[in-house]
Every structure is written in C-alpha cells, then in structure tokens.
Amino acid sequence: MTKASQVSQGKAKGAFVIMKTLVQWEKVLAEQVVLPTRNRWSRRAICQYLGISKNTLKTYIEKIAIVVKDFRSRIPKDTKGNFKTGFSLDQYQFWLVVKIAHFAALIRADLNGTSYICDIAQVFAKSQQYVSYEVFLYDSSLHTDAA
C-alpha cells in the first residue's frame, strides 16, 4: 500500500467519522452546560476546569474558536487593530471553548489518533448559528430562570 493511498484512506475514514459524529453534534449542542460565572476566565482556570493542557486550550482558541464570528468580535485588539495574544476569555468565549472541548472529545474517541482539528474548525465554521452569542444568552437565561 502506497503512502498516498494510506493518506486518502485516513482522510476518508476521518470524513466518515465526522459525518457519524455530526449526528451526535446536535446532542452536544442541545446539552445544557451549567458553568460557573466569572467576568473573565484566565487560561489557567479554563485548563483546570476542563482538565486539558495549555497547548490543547491554545489550539482550541487559535484554530477552532477563531472561526466563529461572535468569538472573534469579542477578542481584544491592540492599538494597531491586531488581535491580542494571551487574552483572558469572557463568559461567552468560555462557553464556546467548553462546547468545543466536548465535541473534540467525541471526535477524538472515534478518530483514534487521526488529525481532527481542521475538521472541527470546519464544523464550527458551518454551524455558527448554533454557537452564536444569542444562543449563549438563551442558554444562560434557561439556567437563571431554573435557579
């Protein structure tokens, strides 16, 4: 088996798993996540809360969450208009990272070592209506009404 055919088989397997997992995606989106409330979340606090490494969190933020328009619009900018690095996350950004972490756990279990970051970024880019700021506000209002 040539290297090219191995790569194409790996991509085909990854695409199949992504499609299979998209069915479970609705479940991940629909599950209500009750999060502790803070004004700002440091990256260290997020890593401790999710039980992930700082490098994994950096990947989630810089490669996946950045494709969501509402997330991007809430990133602080420097005087030149460029995104600041190492910024702390607000409650909406934290909520989105938690959704990404849950979805990544689903994908990671199915793909078993295959690269999945770009695939997850595509899913979030195409599904922005499910992870918008308005959805976050609606989800948050459900939790405050129940309390």
C-alpha positions as CSV (number, residue, x, y, z in Angstrom):
1,M,0.0,0.0,0.0
2,T,1.5,3.3,-1.0
3,K,1.7,6.3,1.2
4,A,-0.8,8.3,-0.9
5,S,-3.4,5.6,-0.6
6,Q,-2.9,5.4,3.1
7,V,-3.4,9.2,3.4
8,S,-6.5,9.0,1.3
9,Q,-7.9,6.1,3.3
10,G,-7.1,8.1,6.5
11,K,-9.0,11.2,5.1
12,A,-11.9,9.0,4.1
13,K,-12.1,7.4,7.5
14,G,-11.9,10.9,9.1
15,A,-14.7,12.2,6.9
16,F,-16.9,9.2,7.7
17,V,-16.3,9.6,11.4
18,I,-17.0,13.3,11.2
19,M,-20.3,12.6,9.4
20,K,-21.2,9.9,12.0
21,T,-20.3,12.3,14.8
22,L,-22.4,15.1,13.3
23,V,-25.4,13.2,14.4
24,Q,-24.1,13.3,18.0
25,W,-23.2,17.0,17.4
26,E,-26.8,18.0,17.9
27,K,-26.7,16.2,21.2
28,V,-23.6,18.1,22.3
29,L,-25.2,21.4,21.3
30,A,-28.5,20.6,22.9
31,E,-27.0,19.6,26.2
32,Q,-27.2,22.4,28.7
33,V,-24.0,23.3,30.3
34,V,-24.1,24.9,33.7
35,L,-20.9,26.9,34.1
36,P,-19.6,28.8,37.0
37,T,-20.0,32.6,36.3
38,R,-17.0,34.9,36.2
39,N,-16.4,38.2,34.4
40,R,-13.1,36.9,32.9
41,W,-11.6,33.4,32.6
42,S,-7.8,33.0,32.7
43,R,-6.4,30.3,30.5
44,R,-5.1,28.5,33.6
45,A,-8.5,28.4,35.2
46,I,-10.1,27.1,32.0
47,C,-7.4,24.3,31.8
48,Q,-8.1,23.3,35.4
49,Y,-11.9,23.4,34.8
50,L,-11.7,21.3,31.7
51,G,-8.8,19.1,32.7
52,I,-6.8,19.9,29.5
53,S,-3.3,21.2,28.8
54,K,-2.5,24.8,28.0
55,N,-1.4,23.7,24.5
56,T,-4.7,22.0,23.9
57,L,-6.6,25.1,25.0
58,K,-4.4,27.3,22.8
59,T,-5.2,25.0,19.8
60,Y,-9.0,25.2,20.6
61,I,-8.9,29.0,20.8
62,E,-6.5,29.8,18.0
63,K,-7.5,27.2,15.4
64,I,-11.2,26.4,16.2
65,A,-12.9,29.1,18.1
66,I,-11.4,31.8,16.0
67,V,-13.6,30.7,13.0
68,V,-16.8,31.7,15.0
69,K,-17.6,35.3,14.1
70,D,-19.0,36.3,17.6
71,F,-16.0,34.8,19.3
72,R,-13.7,36.8,17.0
73,S,-15.6,40.0,17.6
74,R,-15.0,39.8,21.3
75,I,-11.2,39.4,21.2
76,P,-9.4,42.5,22.5
77,K,-7.3,44.3,19.9
78,D,-4.1,46.3,20.3
79,T,-3.7,49.9,19.1
80,K,-2.8,48.7,15.5
81,G,-6.1,46.7,15.3
82,N,-4.4,43.2,15.6
83,F,-5.8,40.6,18.0
84,K,-4.0,40.5,21.3
85,T,-2.4,37.2,22.3
86,G,-2.9,35.5,25.7
87,F,-6.1,37.4,26.5
88,S,-8.5,36.1,29.1
89,L,-11.9,34.9,27.9
90,D,-15.3,36.3,28.8
91,Q,-18.2,34.1,29.8
92,Y,-19.4,33.6,26.2
93,Q,-15.9,32.7,24.9
94,F,-15.5,30.3,27.8
95,W,-18.9,28.7,27.0
96,L,-17.8,28.2,23.4
97,V,-14.5,26.6,24.4
98,V,-16.4,24.2,26.6
99,K,-18.6,23.3,23.6
100,I,-15.5,22.8,21.5
101,A,-13.9,20.6,24.2
102,H,-17.0,18.4,24.4
103,F,-17.2,18.0,20.6
104,A,-13.4,17.4,20.4
105,A,-13.7,14.6,23.0
106,L,-16.4,12.9,20.8
107,I,-14.2,13.2,17.7
108,R,-11.0,12.2,19.4
109,A,-12.5,9.0,20.7
110,D,-13.7,8.0,17.2
111,L,-10.7,9.0,15.1
112,N,-8.1,7.4,17.4
113,G,-5.0,9.5,16.6
114,T,-6.0,11.0,13.2
115,S,-5.7,14.7,13.0
116,Y,-9.1,16.3,13.7
117,I,-8.5,20.0,14.4
118,C,-9.2,21.3,10.9
119,D,-12.3,19.1,10.6
120,I,-13.7,20.5,13.9
121,A,-12.9,24.0,12.7
122,Q,-14.9,23.4,9.6
123,V,-17.9,22.1,11.5
124,F,-17.9,25.2,13.8
125,A,-17.5,27.5,10.8
126,K,-20.5,25.9,9.1
127,S,-22.6,25.8,12.3
128,Q,-22.2,29.3,13.6
129,Q,-25.9,29.7,14.2
130,Y,-25.7,27.1,17.0
131,V,-22.8,28.7,18.8
132,S,-23.7,32.4,18.4
133,Y,-23.8,34.9,21.2
134,E,-27.6,34.9,21.1
135,V,-27.7,31.1,21.7
136,F,-25.4,31.6,24.6
137,L,-27.7,34.3,26.1
138,Y,-30.7,32.0,25.6
139,D,-28.9,29.1,27.2
140,S,-27.8,31.3,30.1
141,S,-31.4,32.6,30.6
142,L,-32.6,29.0,30.9
143,H,-30.2,28.4,33.8
144,T,-31.1,31.6,35.6
145,D,-34.8,31.0,35.3
146,A,-34.5,27.5,36.7
147,A,-32.5,28.7,39.7
